[in-house]
Amino acid sequence: MAADPNGAHLLIVDDDRRICTLLAKFLSKNGYLTTTARDAAHARRLLAGLEFDMLIIDVMMPGENGFDLTRDLRLTLQTPIMLLTARGEPADRITGLEAGADDYLPKPFEPQELLLRVNAILRRSPVDPAKPSPPKNLHLGAFRYDISRAELWQGDQLIRLTSTESALMKLFASQPGETMSRVQLVEALGQGNSNANERAIDVQITRLRRKIEADPKSPRYLQTVRGAGYMIAPD
């Protein structure tokens, strides 16, 4: 069964960086936008500044575990949540569902099963009539960014993006017209939180502007919001 992501943005929360990276790559290849968090505290910082269509949370994490995080998020958040865990006992599944999870997938699992479950959860999630459907493409003057494929085009020419540039475009495309701070961008890219990494974001923004702006020094599309951060403003 093919994925039908429609640009859905998934947050993967797992303290195992290898698993996070593998899941993010697999889901991205199947058309989803993905962001990873290394623990519950990191996830909370991301949720404070970004909107997600679904959360995939590992249960066994140091500090606040997945059960507790899910239980607390459910007090204010209706976003679908899937729990992943090596604890596959029926009692654990019941605990996860009682905490507010929409699904519970024991490890180890086949990536294709995860994909099918994600598809199913998102298909049955209620659609907010007040929330407009996300665009499939962002038009930036002579350029077009295909959100589902994460590809930048100028006419029929594919523009090569580095992995960091691609990650930035995915983040901006998930919230066009919304300002994202340097701290939010650093966190979403999984680079920690330091002044040095915030300056590195500025460098990456400059490089990305060279690929999408007619005049990178006077950007029309990838704008600086003074004192707040950056935003993408499509046509």
Residue pairs with C-beta under 8 A, 6 or more apart in sequence:
1 116
1 119
3 30
3 31
3 32
3 115
3 118
3 119
4 31
4 119
4 122
4 123
5 30
5 31
5 32
5 33
5 119
5 122
5 148
6 133
6 134
6 136
6 148
7 33
7 134
7 135
7 136
7 147
7 148
7 173
7 174
8 32
8 33
8 53
8 54
8 122
9 32
9 33
9 34
9 35
9 50
9 51
9 52
9 53
9 174
10 27
10 32
10 33
10 34
10 35
10 52
10 53
10 54
10 55
10 56
10 118
11 34
11 35
11 36
11 37
11 43
11 46
11 47
11 50
11 52
11 54
11 55
11 56
12 20
12 23
12 24
12 27
12 34
12 35
12 36
12 37
12 56
13 36
13 37
13 39
13 40
13 42
13 43
13 55
13 56
13 57
13 58
13 61
13 66
13 69
14 20
14 23
14 36
14 37
14 38
14 56
14 57
14 58
14 61
14 84
15 38
15 39
15 58
15 61
15 62
16 58
17 38
19 58
20 36
20 38
21 36
22 111
23 34
23 56
23 111
23 114
24 34
24 35
24 36
26 111
26 114
26 115
27 34
27 114
27 115
27 118
28 34
28 150
30 115
31 148
31 149
32 118
33 147
33 150
33 170
33 171
33 173
33 174
34 170
35 46
35 50
35 52
35 171
35 188
36 190
37 43
37 46
37 190
38 190
39 61
39 62
39 63
39 64
40 61
40 63
40 64
40 65
40 66
40 68
40 69
41 63
41 64
42 187
43 55
43 57
43 69
45 187
46 52
46 184
46 187
46 188
47 73
47 77
49 180
49 181
49 184
49 187
50 171
50 174
50 175
50 180
50 184
50 188
51 174
51 175
52 79
53 79
53 80
53 122
53 125
54 79
54 80
54 81
54 82
54 118
54 121
54 122
54 125
55 73
55 79
55 80
55 81
55 82
56 81
56 82
56 84
56 114
56 118
57 66
57 69
57 70
57 81
57 82
57 83
57 84
57 101
58 66
58 83
58 84
58 85
59 65
59 66
59 67
59 83
59 84
59 85
59 87
59 92
59 96
60 66
60 85
60 86
60 87
66 83
66 84
66 85
66 96
67 83
67 95
67 96
67 99
68 99
70 81
70 83
70 96
70 99
70 100
70 101
71 99
71 100
73 79
73 81
73 100
74 81
74 99
74 100
80 102
80 121
80 122
80 125
81 100
81 101
81 102
82 101
82 102
82 103
82 104
82 105
82 114
82 117
82 118
82 121
83 96
83 99
83 101
83 103
83 104
83 105
84 105
84 107
84 109
85 92
85 96
85 104
85 105
85 106
85 107
86 106
86 107
87 106
88 106
88 107
92 104
93 104
93 106
96 104
97 104
102 121
103 117
103 121
105 113
105 114
105 117
134 147
134 174
135 147
135 176
135 234
136 146
136 147
136 148
137 144
137 145
137 146
137 147
138 144
138 145
138 147
138 173
138 176
138 232
138 234
139 234
139 235
140 212
140 221
140 232
140 234
140 235
141 212
141 214
141 220
141 221
141 235
142 154
142 155
142 214
143 152
143 153
143 154
143 159
143 212
144 152
144 153
144 154
145 151
145 152
145 153
145 169
145 173
146 152
146 153
147 170
147 173
150 166
150 169
150 170
151 158
152 158
152 159
152 161
152 169
152 211
152 212
153 159
159 211
161 169
161 208
161 211
162 207
164 189
164 204
165 204
165 207
165 208
165 211
167 188
167 189
168 185
168 189
168 204
168 205
168 208
169 208
171 180
171 185
171 188
171 189
172 180
172 222
172 230
172 231
172 232
173 232
175 231
176 231
176 232
176 233
176 234
177 231
177 232
177 233
177 234
178 231
179 225
179 228
179 229
179 230
179 231
180 188
180 229
180 230
180 231
181 228
181 229
182 198
182 201
182 202
182 229
182 230
183 193
183 198
184 229
185 201
185 229
185 230
186 192
186 193
186 194
186 197
186 198
186 201
187 193
189 201
191 197
191 200
205 222
205 230
206 216
208 222
209 216
209 219
209 222
210 216
212 221
212 222
213 219
213 220
213 221
213 222
214 220
220 233
221 232
221 233
221 234
222 230
222 231
222 232
223 230
223 231
223 232
223 233
224 230
225 231
